[in-house]
Structure formats: C-alpha cells, structure tokens
Amino acid sequence: MIAEVRPRPFIGGLLSFVPGAYAMWDRLRPMGDYRPPEYGSNVLHQRLQEARDAGLDVRAQAVLELGPGRSLSAPIAALLEGAERAIGVDAVPYANRSANLAAFDALAAEAGVSGDRMEELRQAVANAGLPGRETKLRYVAPWSDPTIVATDSIDFVFSVSVLEHVTDPAAVYRSCFRWLRSGGAMAHRIDHSSHGITRHWNGHYWVADWLWRLVLGGRPYAINRWTPDDHRAAAEAAGFEVASLNCVPGRNEDAPLYRRPPAGRFANMPREHLFVATSTMVLKES
C-alpha cells in the first residue's frame, strides 16, 4: 500500500505536520492556478445548464462559487451577464487582484459592456477581498463560518472539482442550504479520482486508513474519498432534494491492485461506486 502512494503527495502530507512548512510547499503546487476568463465563464454556463436540464427554473441574480481559486472569472461572468451580486469562497486565499482585473477586462470586452456600468463593475472586482470596500463582488478566504453569507440570500451555488477536497462536505451542504433562498439550486461537478496521489486513478480507495491519514496530514484541503452516494446522502440530510445525479465511470482494467479488496469502509462497498471518475449533482430545496 505504501508503494501505491506517489512520493510527492506523501512528502507533502508529512510536511503539513511541520508549522509553516506546508504553506511553502503549497506555493509550489498547481492548486489555485489562474484560469483563463473563458474557462470560468464556461464553468458558470455549464453548471446553470445542468440545473436547467434537471428541470429547475434557476434565478441567478445572486450566485456563489465554491473554490474559485486564483481567478474569480466565473462570478465576474455572472455579474457581466446581469447578476446583482456574486461571491467566491475558498479554504485558502488564492485570489489575485491583477488576475481578476485582467479576467474582467477580457470578459467585459467580449460582453460589450462599457461606460458607467463597466466602471462600476471593474471597481467591484478591484475591491473583492477587501472587507468594508466590497460591493457587488465578494471574496472570502479562508471560510469556515456559515454566517459569512446571509441566510436565504443566494439563488445559485456551483463548483467544479471542489467538493472532493472538502474536509467536511456535510457541513458545506448545510451551509449552502442556509445560504440559498427558497427555490434556490446548486450544481456541482465532483472529481472522484485520487488527483495523482496514488499510482492508479482510484487507488486511494485501496490505501489503508492509517496511511491515508499520513498523506492528508494537516493540509487545509485534500481528498476526502467520498463517493457519489456519500454526497447524495449528506445533501439530503442537509435538506436538499436531488434533482439529478449523473456519474461517469472511469477505467476498470484488470490491474493487480483491483484483485485485492479495497481498504476499510470501502471493502464492502458496491464495486461500481469505486469506479466513478466524475459525478455531477444538481440539488434543490425540498
């Protein structure tokens, strides 16, 4: 099982036990990298379309993205398309002011926005993450307190490849339920792979719990090893109704690892649950 874990993430987990060491290590990793403006815009549109395909009438005047990373291009795109407010929340502060302004300029030019409205929105982007100066765009990182967002104030919450990194997804679902207005919706694309931590794309299910705890260490985010059914159960427990849950299977080749039973709680889990590469879940208030 030790051989299944790649050296770099194992070293990162060990370093996370040393105060200050992981922050330096983390800066060398790709998490939070800049996303091209069109990528963020596409993420927003894809999640909205998934919600509409699930039969939901989504009102997107106030939107919130979980884990936007360095660029707030998806919330910015929402503002340019008529949203009144947009928020990004991260576990670690990654947002970069110059990157956000560059994303705004590119998206505003494509949208044909100009004049007073352009200046108002550009100033909102410039002030994102500055408490007391934020207007239409907010950025909060790190966040753990659900009161950072007003109750019943958000229409649409979305994310891509974020909920697999959350230490306590159940708490996130409860927070989102608190934030959403009646009739609000969420759409999340979740990556269930090991993100390169193991040699097999889903090898993390075969890693013993004690070794996995060492790999995770004291990271502010990692891989929680939740299956689609785990996410569904937590969302329903928080009060959501699942409008749709679409799973995409990954490779299931005849590898020696797969001939062994998975570790811990995964040993008795239906095998197909461990071979889901990504899932897309659309939720609404029940």
BASE-736637 format. One line per field, with one value per residue (C-alpha): residue number from 1; residue in three letters; x, y, z. Coordinates in Angstrom, 1 decimal. Example, Ala and Ser with C-alpha at 12.3 -4.5 7.8 and 13.67 -1.06 7.14 Angstrom:
i <- 1;2;
aa <- ALA;SER;
px <- 12.3;13.7;
py <- -4.5;-1.1;
pz <- 7.8;7.1;
# end
This chain:
i <- 1;2;3;4;5;6;7;8;9;10;11;12;13;14;15;16;17;18;19;20;21;22;23;24;25;26;27;28;29;30;31;32;33;34;35;36;37;38;39;40;41;42;43;44;45;46;47;48;49;50;51;52;53;54;55;56;57;58;59;60;61;62;63;64;65;66;67;68;69;70;71;72;73;74;75;76;77;78;79;80;81;82;83;84;85;86;87;88;89;90;91;92;93;94;95;96;97;98;99;100;101;102;103;104;105;106;107;108;109;110;111;112;113;114;115;116;117;118;119;120;121;122;123;124;125;126;127;128;129;130;131;132;133;134;135;136;137;138;139;140;141;142;143;144;145;146;147;148;149;150;151;152;153;154;155;156;157;158;159;160;161;162;163;164;165;166;167;168;169;170;171;172;173;174;175;176;177;178;179;180;181;182;183;184;185;186;187;188;189;190;191;192;193;194;195;196;197;198;199;200;201;202;203;204;205;206;207;208;209;210;211;212;213;214;215;216;217;218;219;220;221;222;223;224;225;226;227;228;229;230;231;232;233;234;235;236;237;238;239;240;241;242;243;244;245;246;247;248;249;250;251;252;253;254;255;256;257;258;259;260;261;262;263;264;265;266;267;268;269;270;271;272;273;274;275;276;277;278;279;280;281;282;283;284;285;286;
aa <- MET;ILE;ALA;GLU;VAL;ARG;PRO;ARG;PRO;PHE;ILE;GLY;GLY;LEU;LEU;SER;PHE;VAL;PRO;GLY;ALA;TYR;ALA;MET;TRP;ASP;ARG;LEU;ARG;PRO;MET;GLY;ASP;TYR;ARG;PRO;PRO;GLU;TYR;GLY;SER;ASN;VAL;LEU;HIS;GLN;ARG;LEU;GLN;GLU;ALA;ARG;ASP;ALA;GLY;LEU;ASP;VAL;ARG;ALA;GLN;ALA;VAL;LEU;GLU;LEU;GLY;PRO;GLY;ARG;SER;LEU;SER;ALA;PRO;ILE;ALA;ALA;LEU;LEU;GLU;GLY;ALA;GLU;ARG;ALA;ILE;GLY;VAL;ASP;ALA;VAL;PRO;TYR;ALA;ASN;ARG;SER;ALA;ASN;LEU;ALA;ALA;PHE;ASP;ALA;LEU;ALA;ALA;GLU;ALA;GLY;VAL;SER;GLY;ASP;ARG;MET;GLU;GLU;LEU;ARG;GLN;ALA;VAL;ALA;ASN;ALA;GLY;LEU;PRO;GLY;ARG;GLU;THR;LYS;LEU;ARG;TYR;VAL;ALA;PRO;TRP;SER;ASP;PRO;THR;ILE;VAL;ALA;THR;ASP;SER;ILE;ASP;PHE;VAL;PHE;SER;VAL;SER;VAL;LEU;GLU;HIS;VAL;THR;ASP;PRO;ALA;ALA;VAL;TYR;ARG;SER;CYS;PHE;ARG;TRP;LEU;ARG;SER;GLY;GLY;ALA;MET;ALA;HIS;ARG;ILE;ASP;HIS;SER;SER;HIS;GLY;ILE;THR;ARG;HIS;TRP;ASN;GLY;HIS;TYR;TRP;VAL;ALA;ASP;TRP;LEU;TRP;ARG;LEU;VAL;LEU;GLY;GLY;ARG;PRO;TYR;ALA;ILE;ASN;ARG;TRP;THR;PRO;ASP;ASP;HIS;ARG;ALA;ALA;ALA;GLU;ALA;ALA;GLY;PHE;GLU;VAL;ALA;SER;LEU;ASN;CYS;VAL;PRO;GLY;ARG;ASN;GLU;ASP;ALA;PRO;LEU;TYR;ARG;ARG;PRO;PRO;ALA;GLY;ARG;PHE;ALA;ASN;MET;PRO;ARG;GLU;HIS;LEU;PHE;VAL;ALA;THR;SER;THR;MET;VAL;LEU;LYS;GLU;SER;
px <- 0.0;2.9;4.0;0.6;1.1;3.2;6.2;5.4;1.9;3.3;6.1;3.5;1.5;4.4;5.5;2.0;2.7;5.6;4.3;4.8;6.4;3.2;2.4;5.8;5.3;1.8;3.0;4.9;1.8;-0.7;-3.8;-5.3;-3.6;-5.0;-7.9;-8.5;-11.5;-13.4;-12.9;-14.7;-17.4;-17.9;-18.0;-20.8;-22.8;-22.2;-23.5;-26.5;-27.3;-27.0;-29.5;-31.9;-31.5;-32.6;-35.9;-35.0;-36.0;-32.8;-32.8;-29.2;-29.3;-27.1;-24.6;-21.8;-18.9;-17.2;-13.4;-12.8;-9.0;-6.8;-9.3;-12.9;-13.8;-17.0;-18.5;-17.3;-19.0;-22.2;-22.1;-21.5;-24.5;-26.8;-26.4;-26.8;-24.2;-21.6;-19.4;-16.4;-15.4;-12.1;-10.5;-7.2;-6.8;-5.7;-7.5;-5.2;-6.3;-4.4;-5.6;-9.2;-8.9;-7.4;-10.3;-12.8;-11.3;-11.4;-14.9;-16.3;-14.8;-16.5;-19.8;-19.7;-20.0;-18.8;-19.4;-20.6;-21.6;-18.2;-16.5;-18.8;-18.2;-14.5;-14.3;-16.2;-13.7;-10.8;-12.3;-13.1;-11.5;-11.2;-13.6;-15.5;-14.9;-16.7;-19.8;-21.2;-18.3;-17.1;-14.2;-13.9;-10.9;-10.4;-14.0;-15.5;-18.2;-21.6;-22.6;-20.2;-23.1;-26.5;-29.3;-31.7;-29.6;-28.3;-30.0;-27.4;-24.3;-21.9;-18.5;-16.2;-13.7;-14.0;-16.2;-13.8;-11.3;-13.6;-12.7;-16.3;-18.7;-21.7;-21.0;-20.7;-24.0;-25.6;-24.0;-25.2;-28.8;-28.7;-27.5;-29.9;-33.3;-36.5;-36.4;-32.6;-30.4;-26.9;-24.9;-21.5;-19.1;-17.1;-13.9;-13.6;-10.1;-7.1;-5.8;-2.5;-1.9;-1.9;-0.5;-3.9;-6.5;-8.8;-6.1;-7.0;-9.8;-7.3;-5.0;-5.3;-6.8;-3.6;-1.5;-4.2;-4.1;-0.4;-0.9;-3.5;-1.6;-2.7;-3.5;-6.2;-7.7;-7.0;-9.1;-12.0;-12.7;-16.4;-18.4;-21.4;-23.7;-21.9;-22.5;-26.1;-26.8;-25.1;-27.1;-30.4;-29.6;-28.9;-32.4;-31.8;-33.7;-31.5;-32.8;-30.2;-27.0;-25.1;-22.0;-19.2;-17.3;-13.5;-11.1;-11.6;-8.7;-7.5;-4.8;-3.3;-4.4;-8.1;-7.9;-7.4;-10.3;-10.4;-9.4;-11.5;-15.1;-14.7;-14.2;-18.0;-19.0;-20.5;-17.6;-19.1;-19.1;-15.3;-15.0;-16.9;-14.5;-16.7;-20.3;-22.5;-25.1;-27.9;-29.8;-32.8;-34.5;-37.1;
py <- 0.0;2.4;1.7;2.8;6.4;8.6;10.2;13.9;13.9;11.6;14.2;17.0;15.2;14.8;18.4;19.5;18.4;21.0;24.5;26.8;24.1;23.1;26.8;27.0;23.6;24.6;27.6;25.2;23.2;24.0;24.4;27.9;28.5;31.2;30.1;31.8;34.1;31.9;28.9;30.5;31.7;28.2;26.7;29.1;28.3;24.5;24.4;26.6;24.4;21.2;22.7;23.6;20.2;18.8;20.7;23.6;27.2;28.9;32.5;33.7;37.2;36.2;33.5;31.8;29.7;27.3;27.2;29.7;29.7;32.4;33.8;34.9;34.7;32.7;35.2;38.0;36.5;36.3;40.0;40.9;38.8;40.7;39.2;41.7;40.0;37.3;35.7;33.3;31.4;29.4;27.4;29.1;32.7;32.3;35.1;37.6;41.1;41.7;38.3;39.2;42.6;41.0;38.5;41.2;43.3;40.3;39.2;42.8;43.3;40.1;41.0;44.5;46.2;49.8;53.2;53.7;50.1;48.9;51.2;50.2;46.5;47.0;48.8;45.9;43.5;45.6;45.7;42.0;40.5;43.9;43.9;47.2;48.0;45.2;45.9;43.5;41.0;39.4;37.0;35.2;33.0;31.2;30.5;28.0;30.1;29.9;33.3;34.9;34.8;36.0;33.4;33.0;35.4;33.2;31.9;29.6;27.8;26.0;24.4;22.3;19.8;21.3;19.1;16.2;18.4;19.5;18.0;18.1;18.0;17.6;20.9;22.6;21.2;22.5;26.0;26.1;25.1;28.0;30.5;29.5;31.2;29.2;27.8;28.1;25.5;24.1;22.2;20.6;18.7;16.3;14.6;11.2;10.3;10.4;13.5;11.8;10.9;7.2;5.3;4.1;6.8;5.4;3.8;5.9;3.5;0.7;2.8;1.8;4.5;4.9;5.6;7.9;10.0;10.4;11.5;14.0;15.3;18.7;20.1;22.7;20.6;17.2;14.3;13.2;9.8;10.5;8.5;9.9;8.1;9.7;13.2;12.4;11.2;14.3;16.7;15.0;15.1;18.9;19.3;19.2;17.2;15.6;16.8;14.8;12.8;11.7;9.5;8.9;5.7;5.5;2.8;-0.6;-2.6;-6.0;-4.5;-6.5;-3.8;-4.3;-8.1;-7.2;-5.9;-2.1;-0.8;0.0;1.0;0.6;-3.2;-3.8;-1.0;-1.9;-2.1;0.2;3.0;2.9;3.3;6.6;9.1;12.2;12.9;15.9;16.6;19.1;20.0;22.0;22.8;20.1;
pz <- 0.0;0.6;-3.0;-4.2;-2.9;-5.0;-3.2;-3.8;-2.0;0.7;1.4;1.3;3.9;6.2;5.8;6.7;10.3;10.5;11.2;8.3;6.1;4.2;3.3;1.5;-0.2;-1.2;-3.2;-5.5;-6.3;-9.1;-6.8;-7.3;-10.7;-12.9;-15.0;-18.4;-18.4;-20.8;-18.6;-15.6;-17.9;-19.3;-15.7;-14.8;-18.0;-17.7;-14.1;-15.0;-18.0;-15.9;-13.4;-16.2;-17.8;-14.4;-14.8;-12.5;-13.2;-12.0;-11.0;-11.0;-9.5;-6.6;-7.2;-5.1;-6.3;-4.0;-4.5;-7.4;-6.8;-8.2;-10.7;-9.9;-13.6;-13.1;-10.5;-12.7;-15.7;-13.7;-12.9;-16.5;-17.5;-15.1;-11.7;-8.8;-6.5;-6.8;-4.1;-4.2;-1.1;-0.7;2.0;1.3;0.0;-3.6;-5.5;-7.2;-7.8;-11.1;-12.4;-11.6;-13.3;-16.4;-16.4;-16.1;-18.9;-21.3;-20.4;-20.4;-23.9;-25.1;-23.5;-25.0;-21.6;-21.4;-19.8;-16.2;-15.7;-16.8;-14.4;-11.5;-12.1;-12.5;-9.2;-7.6;-9.0;-7.7;-4.2;-3.9;-0.8;0.9;3.8;4.1;0.4;-1.3;-3.3;-5.9;-5.7;-2.5;-1.9;1.4;2.3;4.4;5.3;7.8;9.4;7.5;8.8;6.3;3.9;4.8;5.3;2.3;0.1;-2.7;-5.8;-7.2;-5.8;-8.0;-8.2;-10.3;-8.8;-5.3;-3.1;-3.3;-1.5;1.4;4.8;6.0;3.0;5.2;6.9;3.4;2.3;5.5;4.9;1.3;2.4;4.8;2.2;-0.6;-0.9;-1.3;-4.8;-4.9;-6.6;-6.7;-9.3;-8.6;-10.7;-8.5;-9.4;-7.6;-8.7;-6.4;-8.2;-8.7;-5.1;-6.0;-9.0;-10.0;-10.7;-7.9;-5.8;-2.8;-2.0;-1.6;0.8;4.4;6.7;8.8;5.7;4.2;7.4;7.0;3.4;4.3;7.4;8.4;4.9;4.7;1.9;0.5;-0.9;1.2;-0.6;-0.7;-3.3;-5.2;-2.7;0.2;-1.3;-2.1;1.5;3.0;0.7;1.5;5.3;4.9;3.5;-0.3;-2.9;-5.5;-8.9;-10.8;-10.2;-13.3;-12.9;-15.4;-14.9;-15.1;-16.2;-14.7;-16.2;-14.9;-12.7;-9.8;-7.3;-8.2;-7.4;-3.8;-1.6;-1.0;2.4;5.4;4.8;1.1;1.4;1.5;-0.9;-4.3;-6.6;-9.2;-6.6;-6.6;-10.3;-10.8;-12.3;-12.0;-10.9;-11.5;-8.8;-9.1;-5.9;-4.9;-1.7;-0.9;
# end
